[in-house]
Amino acid sequence: MDTFLENAQRIFDVARAGACEGESDEFALLIRPDGGLQFIMQSPFSLEAAAVDAGAQSAYRVSRSRDGVCVHGRSAGRDCILREQRAAREILRDQPLYRITSPLLTA
């Protein structure tokens, strides 16, 4: 696996581990040519514009919410998306938890 995809996987693993229920956040992680990291916590932002402005060779957008985690990476015309969605909580079930029957009549 190449460095771009390995970095995307590492960022995704950390984002999943740090995700908190109910909290939402979005930020960019830019990897500069010298290997330095730059975080952009402002919202909204354009991933492409941020990468060009910083001279980054790779850029990743990390989105975390109660619905899941998503990492979108861009580098040299390549894209990757890693996403994990949490299961929706069941409000209404397809199957009843009990059954109503008529009383047993005995004569």
N, C-alpha and C positions, 0 to 999 in steps of 0.2 A: 504494500500500500504506500502511496506517496505521502509526502509531508503535509500537503494541503488537506487530504482526507484524514490523516492521523490527527492533525490539530483540530479538525471539526469534531471528531469522535471524542477527543479529550475535553474540549469545551462543552460538548453535549453532556458528558458524564458529570462534570462539575456542576453544570446548570441543573441537572436532574437532582443531584444530591443537595443542592442549596435551595431548591424550590420549596416555598412555604404555602400551605393551604390558604387560600383566600387573598394572598398578595399577588399583585401583578407588577411586572417591571419589564423594561425593554432597554437594551443598551447595545452598543457596538464595541467590538474588540478588533483593533487594527494591528497587524504585524508589519512593522517597518522593515526596510531592507537590512538595517543593522541588527535586526533581531529584537529590537525594543518593542514593547507593547504600549498601546494607547487605548484608553477607554473613553467612550463618549456616552455620557449618561443623559444628554439632552434629548428631548422628544418634541416634535418629530424631527427626523433626520433622514437624509438619503445616504444609503450605504455606499453607493458609487461615488457620490460627491465627497463624502468623508474620506474615503480611501485615496482619491486623487489629491485632496487637500493635504493629507498627511504623507503622501508619497508611499503609501502602504502597498506591499506586494500581495497581501491577503487581507480580507475583511470579513468579519462574521457578525451577524445580527442575532442577538439572543433575546428571545421572548419567553417569559414565564408568566403563567396565570393559573387560576384554579382548574382550567381545562387541560393544561398540559405544558410541555416545554417544546420549543422549536429553535433550531439553530440553522440559519441560512448563511452559507459561505460563498464568497466570490474570489476568484484568483485567476488572472490571465485568461479571461474569457470563459472560465469554467464556473459552474454553479453546483452546489450540493445543498440538500435540505435533509436534516435529521429531525424527526418529529415523534413525540410520544404524547398521545392523548389519553387522558384519564377517562375511565368508564363513567358514563352518565349515571347519576344516581337514580334508582328506580322510584318514581313517584307513584305510578299506577302499575300494578303488576298485571301480566297477561293471565295468570292463573289465580283464582281466589285462594285465600288462606283457610276458608271454611266453606261449608255447604249447608244451605237451608233446605230442609226436607219437611214434608207434611208429617203430622203426628201419626204414629202407628195406631191404626184402628183395629181393635179386637172386638169381636162380637160373640 
